Amino acid sequence: MRPRRKIKGEDELREEAAINAELVSLSTHPSWPELEREVARKREKIERYLTRKMLSGIEPVNQREVDLLRGVIEGMTWLVARPTSAERSLERYLADRQNVQIGEE
């Protein structure tokens, strides 16, 4: 059973929207595309390493290492995707705020 989500207050929602706005601005920074390219390069390097190790057959593959590297890849992917998901959250928040204001008028 999933735990119930805490209902956020107006202040918490406003603070979250401000944080999301700052995260969205990251994706427009001139260095952001370079970060995305570097993450892609690192991912390819890790995948090539694991493929070589698995196909070599010289030594057994350590599942812990595979899991660790998979987690590293997922973490890097999440980091690069964060501004995009923050932008969607910000858009939802603003749309909700607009609907509330329209309903109150």
C-alpha positions as CSV (number, residue, x, y, z in Angstrom):
1,M,0.0,0.0,0.0
2,R,1.4,3.4,-1.0
3,P,1.6,6.1,1.7
4,R,-0.7,9.0,1.3
5,R,0.7,12.1,-0.2
6,K,0.9,15.1,2.1
7,I,-1.4,18.0,0.9
8,K,0.8,20.9,0.2
9,G,0.0,24.4,1.5
10,E,0.0,27.5,-0.5
11,D,3.4,28.6,0.8
12,E,4.9,25.2,-0.1
13,L,3.5,25.2,-3.6
14,R,4.8,28.8,-4.1
15,E,8.3,27.8,-2.9
16,E,8.3,24.7,-5.1
17,A,7.3,26.8,-8.1
18,A,10.1,29.2,-7.4
19,I,12.6,26.3,-7.2
20,N,11.2,24.8,-10.4
21,A,11.6,28.2,-12.2
22,E,15.2,28.3,-11.2
23,L,15.8,24.7,-12.4
24,V,14.1,25.6,-15.7
25,S,16.6,28.4,-16.2
26,L,19.4,25.9,-16.0
27,S,18.4,24.4,-19.3
28,T,18.9,27.7,-21.0
29,H,22.4,28.2,-19.6
30,P,25.0,28.2,-22.4
31,S,26.9,25.3,-20.8
32,W,23.8,23.0,-20.4
33,P,24.2,21.4,-23.8
34,E,27.8,20.5,-23.0
35,L,26.6,18.8,-19.7
36,E,24.1,16.8,-21.7
37,R,26.8,15.7,-24.2
38,E,29.2,14.8,-21.4
39,V,26.5,12.7,-19.7
40,A,25.9,10.9,-23.0
41,R,29.6,10.3,-23.4
42,K,29.9,8.9,-19.9
43,R,26.9,6.7,-20.4
44,E,28.4,5.3,-23.7
45,K,31.7,4.7,-21.9
46,I,30.1,2.8,-19.1
47,E,28.0,0.7,-21.5
48,R,31.1,-0.1,-23.6
49,Y,33.0,-1.1,-20.5
50,L,30.2,-3.4,-19.3
51,T,29.8,-4.9,-22.7
52,R,33.5,-5.7,-23.1
53,K,33.6,-7.2,-19.6
54,M,30.6,-9.4,-20.2
55,L,31.7,-10.6,-23.6
56,S,35.3,-11.2,-22.6
57,G,34.3,-14.2,-20.5
58,I,37.7,-14.0,-18.7
59,E,36.1,-13.4,-15.3
60,P,32.6,-13.6,-14.0
61,V,30.6,-10.3,-14.1
62,N,30.1,-8.8,-10.6
63,Q,26.4,-8.1,-10.3
64,R,27.1,-5.4,-7.7
65,E,29.3,-3.5,-10.1
66,V,26.6,-3.8,-12.8
67,D,23.9,-2.5,-10.4
68,L,26.2,0.3,-9.2
69,L,26.9,1.5,-12.8
70,R,23.3,1.2,-13.7
71,G,22.5,3.5,-10.8
72,V,25.1,5.9,-11.9
73,I,23.6,6.0,-15.4
74,E,20.1,6.5,-14.0
75,G,21.3,9.3,-11.7
76,M,23.1,11.1,-14.5
77,T,20.0,10.8,-16.7
78,W,17.8,12.1,-13.9
79,L,20.0,15.1,-13.4
80,V,19.9,16.1,-17.0
81,A,16.1,15.6,-17.2
82,R,15.5,17.5,-14.0
83,P,15.0,21.0,-15.7
84,T,12.5,19.5,-18.2
85,S,10.5,17.9,-15.5
86,A,10.7,21.1,-13.4
87,E,9.4,23.0,-16.4
88,R,6.4,20.7,-16.6
89,S,5.7,21.0,-12.9
90,L,6.0,24.8,-13.1
91,E,3.6,24.8,-16.1
92,R,1.1,22.7,-14.1
93,Y,1.4,24.9,-11.1
94,L,0.8,28.1,-13.1
95,A,-2.1,26.5,-14.9
96,D,-3.7,25.5,-11.6
97,R,-3.1,29.0,-10.2
98,Q,-4.7,30.5,-13.3
99,N,-7.8,28.2,-12.9
100,V,-8.1,29.1,-9.3
101,Q,-7.9,32.8,-10.0
102,I,-10.4,32.5,-12.8
103,G,-12.8,30.6,-10.6
104,E,-12.6,33.2,-7.9
105,E,-13.3,36.2,-10.1
